[in-house]
Amino acid sequence: MTSTRYSLLAATALAAVMLAACSQSDSGIDMADGDHSMHDMNDMVDGAMDHSMHEGMEMANADTPLGHGADYAENFRLIDQNGESHELFYHKDKDAIVIMTAGNGCPIVRGAVPDLKQIREDYAEQNVQFFMLNSNLQDTREEIAAEAEEFGYDFAILKDENQLVGEQLNFDRTAQVYVINPKKGFKVEYYGPLNDRQTYERQRPTATETYVRDVLDAVIAGDEVTTEAPAIRAGCMVNFPERKKKGMTAEPISYSTDVAPILKEKCVECHQPGGIGPWSMTGGYQEIAGWAPMIRETIRTNRMPPWHADPAIGTFHGDRSLSGEEIKTIVHWVEDGAPRGEGEDPLVGLDLHAPDWPLGEPDLILTLPAYTVPATGVVDYVHPAIENPLTEDKWLKATTIKAGDRQSVHHVLSGYISDMPEDGLGTTDLWEFSTGGYAVGAESNVQAENTGVPFPAGGAIGFQVHYTPYGKEAEDVTQIGFYFQDKPELLNRTAVILDASIEIPPGEARHSETAYMEFPYDAILTSAFPHAHYRGYSSKLTVLYPDGREELVLNLPRYDFNWQRGYAWDEPLELPAGTKVIAEYVYDNSKANPANPDAGITVTWGDQSFEEMLYTSLTYRWKGETTDNLLAEQTRELEETRFFTALDDDIDGRLTEAELKGMLGQRMKANFERMDMNSDGAIDKQEYITINRLMRARGQQ
């Protein structure tokens, strides 16, 4: 299948298929994927290594006086003032990591930042990573961003929302600097001020002691660090109320009354017999206590629960994330030794087992032909077709695909075909509309209340199945279940923002690509499903309204290929005619990306996971459309500019020759002069529409 054909047909199908999790009921499980077992194993190994690395560190840090720094830095993941995600251990190949504690309104920080900038500039050719860290309770991310802009802080300022990182690093004031050595297990080589230039209400023109520079020189050279920080350190005090409670007479956190109820509500759905989690929580306290360090590690690094929407941007149906209080409760419980507490164990005796069909028994079940997946290699997409046994037209309410071998099934798409193909192949170019499917992170597709999709009698259902070998031969027998309903009032539609022209340079850690879709009529946007592959680092969805106002409506600071899902807004978004919905993806094609198949190549669009995609599927409705009043022409107008908006990287409504990348772009570049009908050096949207309509008309003659 060519990339263009995938873009036109399979992409549209995947839009409807992958949006299951967006509209799925709370009881549905929508976090599984074909690679989840391997992903979980990797997480377990990584977490075990992390824990082993720091097993003795917590004991050492525990006896350190408050505010005197930690011996080692444990792994964490935090979001900065710009909504971007950062993991400490991502920088394991750096020679040093410099983190300065910060806080809004602190004159010591404001005075120190110019010195920190100068150090960064002087060590620009060295392998050093710089951050700032804000653990203040009173500072919001928006306020941090505003102060950074006002005072010219061009560092990533990590917001420690729950103060867990600050507690572990054991500081008590701002303007303190950690120099961390990744080559020695993230050892803290130095904790203290940058230099001796500042004290309270006083500062020298120049420093006489250059503590951080001296430490960096020693660490980079591989020498022993002998620099000692001064006993008195200037900086604004930071309040850590939870840390102050430790050792006091406060009631300890209890597993039975505090922790187990959280696990029961947020985690057991997947961590139960037959569930998608690699271990079951239904064994109760002994099981949980054994996994406690791993639980702490995955929460601190935001690996669990697998919900990646930025909590500061929008609210979504079926949010599976932990609240700040829940996070602190679990982490502090583990750090306190995971005490059992009094009372019955809420997780013992639960008669739970993940159902074969999480939405109940389907109205129609189709079984795909068995397929043997080889142990290694690349498997071309498989396209079986199955006759539709229905003799009456129906309305589709939901679809669930039950992958026979989850580790090998990457995704399954399905679509309706009017006539059963003679060769038995249900390729996507025959599909008239999507009938649901399974993708990484979405097993069920559930239409929103009072909406549905038509499902005619007869014909066939075509499939596209993507298998990924995982080291041993496996047989897959996948099933698809359909759930029908009475005719609803509203028709949900799907559309895809995609860009098949993406080109990601070799070795580049943060490469950005953008595409958008322009809605020609008033619409209501209900959900979105971002999709990339192993090099996907983050994803944003922004709405640009006709009046010029921009609104960030979905932010995934950390994109995780192994745990994907859709996001349905609690309050659907009103899109006036002329609104642009912009998808921005950041890719990591560097060696630091542990999932990167090959950091030495230019990566382009492709079906396989070692290639890449920029793909955001949307669920929307036209205002005024009902199942008795279909507005098909409006949909055609939306779709006919989809490739134009994919190539229009600067979102100015014009395509220059420089923007014509990829296979489609190269074809347009070959005909650039003819398409540029007014000879102004660019192809505008109307010229693109005119040419494409002429070409379609000729093709129909």
N, C-alpha and C positions, 0 to 999 in steps of 0.2 A: 504494500500500500504506500502510495506517495505521501509526503508530508502535507501537500495541498489537499489531497482527498481526505486525509485524517482531519485536517483543519475544518473542512466544510461539513463533513458528515459525522464522523466519530466524535468530533469535538462537541457538536450539537447534542449528540446522544449522551455523551459523558456529562453534559450540563445537567440533564434531567436525572441521570443515573446517580450522580455523585451528590445530589442535593438531598439525599435521604436524611442525613443527620440534621439538616437545617430545620425540617418540619417534623422530625420524629417525636413521638410522645416521650415523656419522661421515663417511661418504663422500658423503652427500647435500648438495646446495646448498640452503640454506633462508633465504638472506638477500636474495632478490630481491623486488622489488615492481613494481607497475604504474607507479609514478612514479619508479623508480630513476634513469633516465637524466637526467631533469630535476633530480633531487636531486643526482646526481653533478656535473652541470654547475654547479649553484649552489655546491656545496662547492668545486669547482675555482675558480670565480670569486672566491668569498669568500677562499679560501686564497691565490689569487694577489694579491688586494688586501692581505690581511694581510702577505704576504711583501714586496710592494712597499713597504708602509708602513714595514716594519722592515728593509728590505734594507741600509740604511746603519747601522742601530742596532746590529747585532751587532758590526760593526767598531768602532764608537765604544765599546761596552761592553767589548770585548775588552781595551782598553788601560787600563781603569779598575782601580785597585788593588783587591785583594780586600777585601770588606767595606765598600766606599765607595759602594754603591748603583749603580743603572743609570741611563742617560740616558732610556730609554723602557721601558715595560712591554709585553711581548709577550702575546698572547692565551693564555689557559689555561682549563681547566675542572677544578675540584676539588670534592670532596665534603666537607661540613662535619661537625661532631660529631653532628648529628642525622640524618645520612644524606641530606641534601639537596644538590643539585648547583648550582654557580654558575659562570658563564662571565664572564670579565672584560669582553669586548667587548659583552656583553648590555647593559651600562650605558653605552653610547656616548652617550646623550642626557643623562647627568648633567653637572653643571658641575664636579664634582670627585669623586674616589674616594679614600677614606682607608683605608689598610691598615696595621695595626700588627703587627709580628712578635711571636710569642708562644711560650711554652714552659712546660710544667707545672713547678711547683715554683720558678719564678723570682720572687724577691721584688720585683724591679724591675717586672715585668709586673703583679704583684698590686697594687703601689702605683700604677701608671699607669692601670689600667682605670677607676677612679672618675673621673679627669680626662678620659679618653676618653669616658665616658658623658656627662659634663657638656657636652663639646663637641658631641656628637651632639644632646643636648637643646637646646642654644643655637642650633644650626643646623637644627633640625627643619623649619623653614619654607623652608629653602634646598634646592637640588637636589643633595644630597650623599649618597653611598653609603659606608657604613662596613663594614669587615671586620677580622678578625684572621687571621693566617696562621701555622700551626705547621709548621715544617720539621724538627723534632727527630726523629732516628732512633729515640729511645727512647720516644716518646710514641705510644700507640695511640689510635685514635678513641674507644674506650670510656673510656680514662683522661682524655682531653681533655674528654669530656662530663661525667665525674664531677667534675673540677676546676671546670668551668664552673658546674655546679650548686652546688658548695660555696661558691664565691666570687662567685656572682651575675653571671657573664659572660653577658649576653644578646645577644651578637654572634654572627653566623655565624663559626665558627672553621674556616678552610679547612685541611684536612690535606694537606700536600704530601708524599705517600707516597714518591715517587721523588726528591724534592729538586730536581726540574727547574725549578720556579718559583723556589725560593730561589737556585739557581745563576744563573739568568738575571737576577734582581733584584740579585744580587751583595751580599747582606748577610752578616754573620758573627755577629750577636748579636740577642737578643730586645729588645723594648721600643723598637724603632726604627719610625718612622712614614714611610710613603710618602704623599705627596699627589700624585695623578696627575690630569693634565688631559686628559680624553677629546677635548676640542675641538682639541687640538694633537697629535693622533696618539698619545694616551696617554703624553704626555711626563711624566717624573717632575719635578715642580716643586720638590719638597723631599724630602730624606731625612735623618732624624735624630730626636732625641727630641721628645716632645710639648711639653715646656717645660723649665725649669731647676730644677724643684722637687725632683728626686731625684738622688742620686748613690749610690755604694756605701755602705750602712749609715748613710746620712744622708738626711734629707729636710726641706725647709722646710714651714711651714704653708701658704704660698702661693707661687706662682711670680712671679718678676720678669721673666722672658722667656717670651713666649707664642708660640713659633715656629709651631706648626701653625695657631693662630687667625690669625696675621698672614698666613700663606701663603693660607689659605682666603679671607680677605677680599680679597686681591689677585686670586686666580684667579676668584672669583665676580664681581668687578667688572670683570674683563677687563684688569687692570693687569699690568705687569711685576712678577715676583716678585724682590724684592731681599733677602729674608730668607736668612741663611746659618746653617747648623747649626754647633754648636760642634765643635771638633776632637776633643774627648774625649767619648765617648758611653757612658753606663752601660747595661748589659744583660748577660744571661747568654750565653756563647759557644755557638754552634751548630756542630756538626761536619759539614762537607761533604767527606767523604773523596774523592769522585770529582773534585771541583773541585781538590783539592790535587794530584791526579795530573797535571793538565795542565801541560805544560812540563817534566815530569820525563822520565826515561829509560825509562819503562814502555812496553811494546810497544803500538803504536797499534792501535785497533780495525780489523779488516780486513773488507772487503766479502766476499771469497771464503770466509773461514773463520768469520766471526762473524755477519755480517748476512744474507747470501744463504740460509743454512740456515733462519733464522727465517722469511724471506719465503716460502721454498719450502713450509714446513710450515703457515703460518698465512694466507698471502695469495694464493698462486698459484691456488688452487682457484677463486677468483672473477676474478682478474686474469690471464686466459689467453684465447687466441682463442676468441670465441664466448661468453665468460663474462659475468657481470653487471657486472664492473668496467669502468670507462670506458676503461681502457688495459691493455695486456698487459705482464706482468713477464718474459715468456719471451724478451725481447730481450737480457737480461743486463745487465751492469754499465753500459753506456752509457745504456740506458733508465732504469735505477734511479737513476743519478747525476743524470740530468736532472730526475727527479721528486723528488730528495732533499729540497729545502726544503718541497715540498708534503707529503711523507710526514711530516716532522717536525711540521708545522703540524697535520695531522689527528690525529696521535697526542697532541700536547699538549692539544688541545681535545676529545679522546675521541670524535672523529667516526669514527675507524677503529681497530681493526676494529669492525664494527657489532654489538657485544655490549654491552648496557646494564644487565645485572644487577650490583648492588652486590657487589663481590668480598668484602665483609665479611659478607654474609648468604647462607648456604647454598652448596652446591656442586651443579653441574648437569651433566647429560649433554651432550656435544657443545660444551663451553665453547670459544668461538672467540677469547676475549680473549688479549691478550699479558700475560705475567707482568711483574712489576716489573723484573726483570733484563733481559728482552727489550726492554722500553720504553727503559730507560736505554742499552742497547747501541745501538739504532737511533738514538736522539736524539743521543747523544754522538758517534756515527760521523758523522752529518750535520754537527754543530757542529765536528768536527775536519777538515772539508773533504771528507768522503766518499772516503777513500783506497781504491784498488783492492786493494792487498795482493797477495801471491804466491799461486800455485796456480790450478787450473782454476776456471772460472766455473760454479757449480752450476746456474745457470738457463739456460745456453746449451745448445741441442741437445735440450731437453725436447720430446718429441713429444706435445704436449697440445692438446686442443681440447674445449671443454665439450660433453658429449653431449646429444643431443636429449632423451633420457630418462635422467636421472641415476641412476635405480634399475634400469636395464636395460629391455629391451623388455617392454611390458605384455602381459598376457594378453588384454585387451580394450581397444580404442581406439575412442572415439566422437568424431566431429567435429561441432562446433556450427555452425549456419548462419553464413555470412559476414555481417558487420555493418559498415556504413560509419559511422564516428565523425566527427561534424562538427568543424570547426576550433575552434569556440567554442560557448559556451552550456552549459546543464545538460541532461544526457541522463537520461531516466527509466530505471529498471531494466528490463532485457530479460529475458523469461522463456520461452525456448524449451524444448521437451520432445522427447526422442529415445527411440524405442522401444528397449527392452532386448532384444537378440537372444539372450540366454542361454536355453537350454532345460532346464538343470539348475541346481538351487540351489547356491550357492557360499558360501564364507566369505571376506570381504574382508580382505586383509593390508595393502594400501597403495593410495594414490591419488596420482597426479601430474597436475597440470593444466599444460599448456604453452600459455601465453598467446601468441596470434599477434602482437599488437602490445603489447609490455610497457608502453610509455608511456601507453597509453590504458586498459588493463585495470586497474581498481582492485581489484576482487575478483570471484571466481566461486564461487558455492555450488551444491551439487548434492544432490538427495535422491530417494529411491525412491518411485515412485507405482505402486499396484497395477494400474491400468488407464491406457492411453494416453488423455490428454484429447482429446475430439473437436475442440476448437478449437486444439489444438497448443500450448497455453500451460501450462507446468509451474510455475505459481505455488506459492509456499511453503506455502500453506494446504492443498495436496494431499499434501505430503510426509509419509511415515510415519517416515522416519529419514534421517539424513545419509549420503551416500555420498562425502563428501570435497569438496575444493575448493582454491581458491587465494585467498589474501588477501595484503595488503601484508606481505611478509616470509616467506611460507610457500608453497612450490610443491608440496611433497609431504606427504602424511599417512601416517605409518607407525605401525601398531599395535605396542605393546610385545610383547616375546617371549611366546609362548604365549597371546596374546590376539587377538581379532578381532571383526568385525561381520558379521552375516548379510547375504547378498546373494541374494534370491530370483530365480528365473527369471521371464521375461516382464515384463509391465507396462512402465514407462517410467522414464527418469531426467529429472527436472525440474531446471532451472537458474535461477539468479538471477545476472545479469551486470551489473556496475556499471562504466560507462565514464566517463572523465574527459578531455574535450578538452584538447589541449595546443598549440594554435596552428596546426595544419594538419590537413587532412582525412586520415583513415587508414582502411584496411580491416583488420578483425580476423577471423581464422579461428582459433579456439581449439580445442584438443583436450584430452580427458581420458583418462587411461590407468588401468586397474584391474589390480591384482595380487591373485591369489587364493591360498588356502592350504588345507591340510586342516583339519578342524574342530579349533579350539584348545580348551584346557581352560577358559580364563577369558574373560569378556566385559567389555570396557572400556565404560564409560558416560561420557557427557558431560553437563555441566550448565553453566548460565550465570548468573553474578551480573551483573545489569544494573539500571539505574535510569533509566526513561524519564521521570522527573519532574525531571531536573536543570535548573537555571536558573542561568546564569553571568552576573552583572551586567556591564554595559558598562564597559570600561576597567579592570576588576579584574585585577591581575597574579597573584594567588595565591588562587584560589577553590577551596575544598575541597568535594567531594561524596563520600558514603559509602553503600555498600549491602553486604548480607551474605547468606549462605545458611546455614541451619541443618540439619545432618545428623541425622535422627531415629534412625538406626541406625549401628552401627559401620561405618566405611568406611576405605578406603586412598586417599589423594590422591597421584596420580603426577605431574601436570603442570598448568601454568597458562599461559594466553595472554591478557595484558592488551591492551585495544584502546580507543583514543580517536581523535580526529581532530587537526586542525591546532592546536587550542588546548591539547591535552594537554601538561602540563609534567612531571609525575611520577606514579608509581603505586606503591602498596604493597599487599601481601597479608599479612594478619595472621590467625593462628589463635587463637581464644579458646576454651580448653578448658572443660569443665563445672566444673572445680574453681576457675575464675577465673584460671588462669594464661594469660598472653598470650605469643605467640611471633611475631616478625616473620620470615616465611619467604621472602619475595621483595620486593626493593626495586629499583625502577627510578628512580634519582635524576634521570636525564634520559630522559624519554619522547621518542622520535623517530618520528613518523608515517611517515617515509620508509623506516625500517628496523625492521620489527617481526618478532617471532618468539615461539615458545613456549619455556617453560623447564621441563625435566623434572628433578626432584630425583634425585641419585644414589641417595639413600635415600628411598623413598616415605614419606609422612607418615601415621602412624596417627591416625585421627580417632574418638575414642570417641563413642557416641551422645550427642547434645546439643551437639556442637561447632559453633561458628559460625566460618565462614571469611569474613573481612571484607576488602572491596576499597575502598581509598581512592584517589581521584584528585585531583590538583591541576591546575587549568586556568589558562592565561595568556591573558586576553582584553584585554591592554594593547597599546599601540602599540609597546612594546619587543619584542614577539614578532614576528619578521620574517615568520612564516608566517600571521599573523592576517589573515583575509579582511576583517574589519570590526570594529574595536575599539569602535565606537559603539553596538552593539546588545546586547540581552539574548539570549544563546544558549541554545537548548533542544535536546532530543533530536531527532535526525533522521538519515535515511539518507545524505544527501549530506555530502561532506567539509567543506563550509563550515558545517555544523551540528555537533553533538557527540554523543558516546556515552560512557557509563560501562559498560564491557563487559569482563568477565573470564570466559573460558571455562575450565572445569576438566575434567580427565580423572580419573576415580575408579573404584573397584571396591567393591562391597559385600562385607564379610567373609562368607565362606561361600558366595558365589554362584559357580556354574560354568555352563557352557553347557548342562549337563544339569539344572541346578537354578536356574532363573531366578527372581529376586526382584523381579518387576515392581511389586508393590504398594508395596514400599519406595521405589521410584523415584517412583511417583505421589504418595506422601506428601511426598517431598522437593520435588517440583515445585509442589504446590498452595499452598505458602506463599511462593513466589518473589517475588510482587509485594508481599506484606506486608513481607517483609524489605527490599525495595528502598526502601520508603517510611519504614521505621523508622530514621530518621537517628541517633537517640541510642542505638539498640540496647538498648532496655529492654523489648522484647516488647509494647509498647503503641503505638497510633497515636493521636496527638492531632490535632485539626483543623488545627493549625499545620503538621503534617508532611504533610498531604494536598496535594501539589503536582502539577502536570502534569495530563494528560488523565484518567488513571486516578484520581488523587487527587481531582480535581474531581467525578468521578462518585460516589466514595465520600463526599465531603463532603455532596453533595445527599441522601444516605441515611444520614447519620451517626447520627441519633437511633435509627433502626430497627436499625442494625448494633451500636450500643452497647446491647446487650440488658440489661446490668445497671446501666445509667445511671450509670456511674462517671466519665464524661467522657472515655473513651478506648475504642478498639476493641482488644481483646486478640486474641492469635493464635487462640484457640479460637473466639471469636465470628466472626472472619474465616473460619475453616474451615467453621463451621456454616452461615453465610450462603451461601458459595460452593457448598457441597454441595447446599443446597436449590435454588439457582438452576440448577445443572446437572441436578438431578433433574427440575425443571419443564421444562427445555429438551428433555429426552429423552422427555417424555410425548406 
